C-alpha cells in the first residue's frame, strides 16, 4: 500500500523516506522552494537538487533512507512511497 506524506524541509537534514526491509519506489514533488535529497551523508554540496516545482521518481534500496535539506529557510516536499 502506498504511503504519502508532506514535509517541511529545513537546513537540518531529515529523513523523508525511512528505511524498510525491501526496495521501495519514491515519488517526490518539491512544492515550494529548492531542496536537496540524498543519503545519510547528505549536504547541500553533495545532494541532488530539486528546484521549486520539480518532480523525481527513484528506487530506494533495501534498508536505505532518503534525506532532504535546504540551503536556507524552508521548502515543502510531497512524498509518495511504495514497497516493491
C-alpha positions in Angstrom: 0.0 0.0 0.0 1.4 3.5 -0.9 2.3 5.9 1.9 2.1 9.6 1.4 3.4 12.5 3.5 4.2 16.2 3.4 7.4 17.5 4.9 8.7 21.0 5.8 12.3 20.7 4.9 14.8 22.8 6.8 18.6 23.4 6.9 19.0 20.3 9.0 19.0 17.0 7.0 16.0 14.9 8.0 14.6 11.5 6.8 11.7 11.8 4.3 11.6 8.2 3.3 12.5 5.8 6.2 14.4 2.6 5.6 12.4 -0.6 5.2 13.2 -4.2 4.6 12.9 -4.4 0.8 13.2 -1.9 -2.0 10.7 0.9 -2.3 9.8 3.4 -5.0 9.5 7.0 -4.0 7.9 9.9 -5.9 8.9 13.4 -4.8 7.5 16.8 -5.6 9.2 20.0 -4.4 6.2 22.2 -4.0 7.8 25.3 -2.6 11.4 26.3 -2.7 14.6 24.4 -3.7 15.9 21.5 -1.7 18.4 18.7 -1.9 17.9 14.9 -1.4 20.3 12.1 -0.8 21.7 9.5 1.6 22.7 9.7 5.3 25.8 11.9 4.4 23.6 14.5 2.7 24.7 18.1 2.5 23.7 20.9 0.1 27.1 20.4 -1.6 26.6 16.7 -2.4 22.8 16.3 -2.7 20.6 16.1 -5.8 18.9 19.4 -6.2 15.1 19.8 -6.7 14.0 23.2 -7.7 10.5 24.6 -6.9 8.0 22.5 -8.9 10.5 19.7 -9.8 9.4 16.1 -9.6 11.5 13.0 -9.2 10.9 9.2 -9.1 13.6 7.0 -7.6 14.1 3.5 -6.3 15.4 3.3 -2.7 17.3 0.2 -1.8 16.8 -2.3 1.0 17.5 -0.7 4.4 18.2 2.7 2.9 16.7 6.0 3.9 16.2 9.2 1.9 17.1 12.6 3.5 16.2 16.1 2.5 17.8 19.5 3.3 17.6 23.2 2.2 20.3 25.8 2.0 18.2 28.4 3.8 14.6 28.8 5.1 12.1 26.0 4.4 10.7 24.1 1.5 7.7 21.9 1.2 8.2 18.3 -0.1 5.4 15.9 -1.0 6.4 12.2 -0.9 4.6 9.1 -2.1 6.4 5.8 -1.5 5.5 2.1 -2.0 7.3 -1.1 -1.3 8.1 -3.1 -4.4 
